[in-house]
Amino acid sequence: MELEVVELDPTTLKTPPTEDFGFGNKFANRMFSQKYSPEKGWHGAKIGRYENFSLPPSTAVFHYAQEIFEGTKAYRRADGNINLFRPWENMKRFNNSAHRMSMAMVDAEEHLSAIIKLIELEHEWVPSVPGASLYIRPTMIATEPALGVHASSDYLHFVIVGPVGAYFKEGFNPVPVYISDQYRRAVRGGVGDAKTGGNYAASLFVGEQAKQKGYSQVLWLDALEGRYVEEVGAMNICFVYEGKKIVTPPLTGSILPGITRMSVLELGRDLGYDVAEEPVEVNEMLADLKSGKITEVFGCGTAAVIAPVGKFGYQDEEYIINNYEPGPVANKLYDELTGIQYGRIPDRFNWTLTIDVN
């Protein structure tokens, strides 16, 4: 990749915030972008100013939702350098999503190199505040300016970054989750295992209903029978049985293969827990909550890392989990994962990539 770095006028640059980061509403001064066409392949790679795009009203992404994205983070270490967490997995998943959406795939190593260069240029935007990080959003959109239901010929690939705090207003405190018994988000054979905007658009209607009922997230059931737990809108879901066994639903094609999910499974085994990918039937799960067989429930994802679930709402009944308190398994996994991400504990899995900015 021939990467152009555009010089920016220092007097026009925004200053990074030092507190009140929010989530996903503040962005650094620079962004990466490149374009694709059948004639040139990927070309025009540059890091320049974070700025608006100008696209014709006929642009394919507006009409046929052909787009993908990723989410990963950069973490400030105590020594001032910066860690990325398993970024190779994000690059791989980005291409898997591109393949499923009939889009041009990118060179994974060049993609990661561009992200590293962008972070080096914007390293001051990586917060030093505990619990905060720099969110990294690689995206690709279809840009052919023509109507017609077919894969686009042209694409725009870009990466934006910005500082973030806790994803949920509750922080690490338990979140309330609503189980939808009427609507479905994704089906096997569909695009549920691709990180594409349509999956999230399909969740918004019920998500707004859940908020009105006082819930933070929606837990989706399978679309074929409406019986089996799949995932929460912003994260995968895990159940702890009798404080010893961690169970998460298997990847069946309608669940996003989360990188934090993968890490929880590997880390859980390393910590001595019994870990399994097994179907979780919703009524059996709720009965196990009532009996005390399930002692904890937590979500896991890049945005929230580990998010304890304090209660489920299902068919006008509420199910309180672990007295609405974080459980010891969620606490342990959170401490271990964030310890590795921020470099507070040794990375015995070789999951991190350190960017030297000192």
FENQUIKA-V642558 format. One record per run of one state. SS is the DSSP state (alpha for helix, beta for strand, coil for the rest). FROM is the first residue (numbers start at 1). LEN is the number of residues. If there is no record, write none. Layout:
SS_FROM_LEN / SS_FROM_LEN
//
This chain:
coil_1_3 / beta_4_2 / coil_6_4 / alpha_10_3 / coil_13_17 / beta_30_8 / coil_38_3 / beta_41_9 / coil_50_9 / beta_59_1 / alpha_60_5 / coil_65_2 / beta_67_3 / coil_70_2 / beta_72_5 / coil_77_5 / beta_82_4 / coil_86_1 / alpha_87_14 / coil_101_7 / alpha_108_14 / coil_122_1 / alpha_123_3 / coil_126_7 / beta_133_10 / coil_143_2 / beta_145_1 / coil_146_9 / beta_155_10 / coil_165_10 / beta_175_5 / coil_180_17 / alpha_197_5 / coil_202_2 / alpha_204_9 / coil_213_4 / beta_217_5 / coil_222_6 / beta_228_5 / coil_233_2 / beta_235_7 / coil_242_3 / beta_245_4 / coil_249_10 / alpha_259_12 / coil_271_3 / beta_274_4 / coil_278_3 / beta_281_1 / alpha_282_10 / coil_292_2 / beta_294_8 / coil_302_3 / beta_305_10 / coil_315_2 / beta_317_4 / coil_321_1 / alpha_322_3 / coil_325_3 / alpha_328_14 / coil_342_10 / beta_352_4 / coil_356_3
//
